[in-house]
Every structure is written in C-alpha cells, then in structure tokens.
C-alpha cells in the first residue's frame, strides 16, 4: 500500500509574475503555523532541453 502525499505546483505562463514572492509568503505562513513542509525546485527548462536533445538523437 503506497502513501500519497499532498503536492502542488506554483507556476505561471510568464516570468516576472510573482511566483517567488508568492512562494516565500506561503512558506512563511507554513513555518509560522508549525506546518511541516519540504520545498523541491524543478527546473522545467532543463527537463525540456534534455527531452528535446533525446528526440533529436533518435
């Protein structure tokens, strides 16, 4: 039996739209309320580039 952990992604269609500000505010609220959290950074561009490279090699 696997355990599903709650997750969500903060993203927008453009850069400079306040993702970091929102994230920092959210993390501050979680910390103040004593809610445990773990942040994980995802570099989507790196994943897309890697995928494009693999597609071009085939």
C-alpha angles and dihedrals in degrees: 000000000000126000118229113213120206112255139172138178127226109210143142137191094248141039121247092037100123103268094135094045091049092046094050091049092049093049090049092053092048091050093048091051092047093242111153116233141166121208120210122190118218121195101205093180091060091051092048092048091049090050092048090050091052092049092052092051094056 
